[in-house]
């Protein structure tokens, strides 16, 4: 039922990596080296990657699937690192099961998406999908995700690693975050939290990182100036060091 990567020593603390919209577990390839320090679990969200489930595409289901996966692996608690949509899923996990959350790493994500802004974002994606094929749409999104232009060969390799657009589920997944507000969840369920924001992020603007940082008591904000929306791929060594150092100092 579940499509996931499970790597690392089972005696170590668990780190769950949650990918973004239209992405897949393989997008965390540069973070698998963290298995030297943690048991790393990397799921495909339903409707994404190799997941065969296309029903009930919602934040509730995304969170429930991950918690059920951890149950099946007999993992009671974990550190959760989510990028973009994955960060919102991590906050839904905190809302539903705060006792399962040892810490949060919220990367290039939002805690509050006003309905009007979320609706416009979904409609913008819908318009692009109506005019582009899957490959061209993925190339369009990737160009927005990156801070620097890349040679064609490198760009194409990243596209294949990052994206697998499923038209049956993509817009439903995008719509699942419209109107969310986890600011109260973060405030009322304080956990060690690392907020990662990119100053030049063109997908999830940096102000979102500031909002999350203010909402989460005792959170730490790390600002990246040489990456955009996918710092785990643009600056993997910096990103991995941030994650490892944050968890090890807890």
C-alpha positions as CSV (number, residue, x, y, z in Angstrom):
1,X,0.0,0.0,0.0
2,X,2.8,2.4,0.9
3,X,5.6,3.6,-1.4
4,X,8.5,4.7,0.7
5,X,12.3,4.5,1.4
6,X,13.5,3.2,4.7
7,X,17.2,3.5,5.2
8,X,19.5,3.6,8.2
9,X,20.0,1.9,11.5
10,X,16.7,1.1,13.2
11,X,18.3,1.8,16.6
12,X,18.7,5.5,15.7
13,X,16.1,8.2,16.0
14,X,13.8,8.5,13.0
15,X,13.7,11.3,10.5
16,X,10.8,11.5,8.1
17,X,11.3,13.5,4.9
18,X,8.1,14.8,3.2
19,X,8.2,16.0,-0.3
20,X,6.3,18.9,-2.0
21,X,3.5,19.2,-4.5
22,X,3.9,17.2,-7.7
23,X,7.1,15.7,-6.4
24,X,8.2,12.3,-5.1
25,X,10.3,10.5,-2.6
26,X,13.3,10.5,-5.0
27,X,13.5,14.3,-4.7
28,X,15.2,13.7,-1.3
29,X,18.1,11.7,-2.9
30,X,20.7,14.2,-1.7
31,X,19.5,13.7,1.9
32,X,19.8,10.0,2.1
33,X,23.3,10.4,3.4
34,X,21.6,11.5,6.6
35,X,21.0,7.8,7.2
36,X,24.5,7.8,8.7
37,X,23.0,9.6,11.6
38,X,19.2,8.7,11.6
39,X,16.8,6.1,10.4
40,X,15.4,8.0,7.4
41,X,11.9,7.3,6.2
42,X,10.8,9.0,2.9
43,X,7.3,8.3,1.7
44,X,5.5,9.2,-1.5
45,X,2.3,11.1,-0.6
46,X,-0.8,9.6,-1.9
47,X,-1.4,10.6,-5.5
48,X,2.3,11.3,-5.9
49,X,5.3,9.3,-7.2
50,X,4.7,5.6,-7.2
51,X,1.6,5.8,-4.9
52,X,-1.3,4.0,-6.4
53,X,-3.9,5.7,-4.2
54,X,-5.8,8.5,-5.9
55,X,-8.8,8.8,-3.6
56,X,-9.4,11.4,-0.9
57,X,-6.5,13.7,-1.7
58,X,-6.4,15.8,1.4
59,X,-4.1,17.0,4.2
60,X,-5.9,14.7,6.6
61,X,-5.2,11.7,4.4
62,X,-1.6,12.7,3.8
63,X,-1.0,12.9,7.5
64,X,-2.9,9.7,8.3
65,X,-1.0,7.8,5.7
66,X,2.4,8.8,7.2
67,X,1.2,8.0,10.7
68,X,-0.1,4.6,9.6
69,X,3.2,3.9,7.9
70,X,5.1,4.7,11.1
71,X,2.7,2.4,13.0
72,X,3.4,-0.4,10.5
73,X,7.1,0.1,11.1
74,X,6.6,0.2,14.9
75,X,7.9,3.8,15.1
76,X,6.2,5.8,17.9
77,X,7.9,9.1,17.5
78,X,9.9,10.9,14.8
79,X,11.5,14.1,13.6
80,X,9.5,15.5,10.7
81,X,11.1,17.5,7.9
82,X,8.8,18.8,5.2
83,X,9.4,21.0,2.2
84,X,6.6,23.2,0.8
85,X,3.4,21.0,0.8
86,X,5.4,18.5,2.9
87,X,5.9,21.2,5.6
88,X,2.1,21.7,5.7
89,X,1.6,18.0,6.0
90,X,4.1,18.0,8.9
91,X,2.0,20.7,10.6
92,X,-1.1,18.6,10.1
93,X,0.7,15.7,11.8
94,X,1.5,18.0,14.7
95,X,-2.2,19.0,14.9
96,X,-3.4,15.4,14.9
97,X,-0.8,13.6,16.9
98,X,1.5,16.0,18.8
99,X,2.8,13.2,20.9
100,X,4.4,11.6,17.8
101,X,6.4,14.7,16.9
102,X,9.9,15.0,18.4
103,X,10.8,18.0,16.3
104,X,9.8,19.9,13.2
105,X,11.9,21.1,10.3
106,X,9.6,23.4,8.2
107,X,11.4,24.2,4.9
108,X,10.1,26.7,2.3
109,X,6.6,26.2,3.5
110,X,3.6,28.1,4.9
111,X,1.6,28.0,8.1
112,X,-1.1,30.3,6.9
113,X,-2.6,30.5,3.4
114,X,-5.5,32.9,3.0
115,X,-8.3,31.5,1.0
116,X,-8.1,34.2,-1.7
117,X,-4.3,33.7,-2.3
118,X,-4.6,30.0,-2.2
119,X,-7.4,30.0,-4.7
120,X,-5.5,32.2,-7.1
121,X,-2.5,29.9,-6.9
122,X,-4.6,26.9,-7.8
123,X,-6.2,28.6,-10.7
124,X,-2.8,29.7,-12.0
125,X,-1.6,26.2,-11.9
126,X,-4.8,25.0,-13.6
127,X,-4.3,27.5,-16.4
128,X,-0.7,26.4,-17.0
129,X,-1.7,22.7,-17.0
130,X,-4.4,23.5,-19.7
131,X,-1.8,24.8,-22.1
132,X,1.3,22.7,-21.4
133,X,2.0,18.9,-21.5
134,X,3.4,17.2,-18.4
135,X,7.1,17.6,-19.3
136,X,6.8,21.3,-20.2
137,X,4.8,22.0,-17.1
138,X,7.5,20.3,-14.9
139,X,10.1,22.4,-16.7
140,X,8.1,25.6,-16.0
141,X,7.8,24.8,-12.3
142,X,11.4,23.8,-12.0
143,X,12.5,27.1,-13.5
144,X,10.6,28.9,-10.8
145,X,12.1,26.7,-8.1
146,X,15.7,27.4,-8.9
147,X,17.7,30.5,-8.1
148,X,20.3,30.0,-10.9
149,X,20.0,28.9,-14.5
150,X,21.5,25.5,-15.2
151,X,22.9,23.8,-18.3
152,X,20.2,21.8,-20.1
153,X,21.6,18.4,-19.1
154,X,21.7,19.2,-15.4
155,X,18.3,20.9,-15.6
156,X,16.7,17.8,-17.2
157,X,18.3,15.5,-14.6
158,X,16.8,17.6,-11.8
159,X,13.4,17.6,-13.4
160,X,13.4,13.8,-13.6
161,X,14.5,13.6,-10.0
162,X,12.0,16.1,-8.6
163,X,8.8,15.7,-10.4
164,X,6.2,13.2,-11.5
165,X,3.0,15.1,-12.4
166,X,-0.2,13.1,-11.9
167,X,-3.0,15.1,-13.5
168,X,-5.7,13.1,-11.7
169,X,-4.4,14.3,-8.3
170,X,-2.2,17.4,-8.7
171,X,-4.8,20.1,-8.5
172,X,-6.7,18.3,-5.7
173,X,-3.4,18.2,-3.8
174,X,-2.9,21.9,-4.5
175,X,-6.4,22.7,-3.4
176,X,-6.0,20.8,-0.1
177,X,-3.9,23.6,1.4
178,X,-6.2,26.5,0.5
179,X,-7.3,28.4,3.6
180,X,-5.1,26.4,6.0
181,X,-4.0,28.1,9.3
182,X,-1.6,26.3,11.6
183,X,-0.4,29.3,13.5
184,X,-2.5,28.3,16.5
185,X,-1.3,24.7,16.2
186,X,2.3,25.7,16.3
187,X,1.7,28.1,19.3
188,X,-0.3,25.6,21.3
189,X,1.9,22.5,20.7
190,X,5.4,23.9,21.0
191,X,8.1,21.5,19.7
192,X,11.7,22.2,18.8
193,X,11.3,23.7,15.4
194,X,13.7,24.7,12.7
195,X,12.3,27.1,10.1
196,X,14.2,27.2,6.8
197,X,13.4,30.0,4.4
198,X,15.1,31.2,1.2
199,X,15.3,34.9,0.7
200,X,14.7,34.5,-3.1
201,X,12.1,31.8,-3.0
202,X,9.6,32.5,-5.9
203,X,7.1,29.8,-5.0
204,X,6.7,30.3,-1.2
205,X,7.8,33.8,-0.4
206,X,10.2,34.4,2.5
207,X,7.5,36.2,4.5
208,X,6.0,32.8,5.1
209,X,9.1,31.7,7.0
210,X,8.8,34.8,9.1
211,X,5.2,34.0,9.9
212,X,6.0,30.5,10.9
213,X,8.9,31.6,13.0
214,X,6.8,34.1,14.9
215,X,4.0,31.5,15.4
216,X,6.2,28.6,16.7
217,X,7.5,29.3,20.3
218,X,11.3,28.7,20.6
219,X,11.7,28.1,16.9
220,X,14.9,28.9,15.1
221,X,14.9,30.6,11.7
222,X,17.7,29.9,9.1
223,X,17.7,32.1,6.1
224,X,19.4,30.9,2.9
225,X,20.6,33.5,0.4
226,X,22.0,31.3,-2.4
227,X,18.9,29.1,-3.0
228,X,15.3,29.4,-4.0
229,X,12.4,26.9,-3.4
230,X,14.4,23.7,-3.3
231,X,17.5,24.3,-1.1
232,X,17.8,20.6,-0.4
233,X,18.8,20.2,-4.0
234,X,20.4,23.6,-4.7
235,X,22.6,23.6,-1.5
236,X,22.4,20.0,-0.3
237,X,25.5,20.1,1.9
238,X,24.3,23.2,3.7
239,X,20.8,21.8,4.0
240,X,22.0,18.5,5.4
241,X,24.3,20.2,7.9
242,X,21.4,22.4,9.1
243,X,19.1,19.3,9.6
244,X,21.8,17.2,11.3
245,X,23.0,20.0,13.6
246,X,19.5,20.9,14.6
247,X,18.4,17.4,15.6
248,X,21.7,16.6,17.3
249,X,21.6,19.6,19.6
250,X,18.1,18.7,21.0
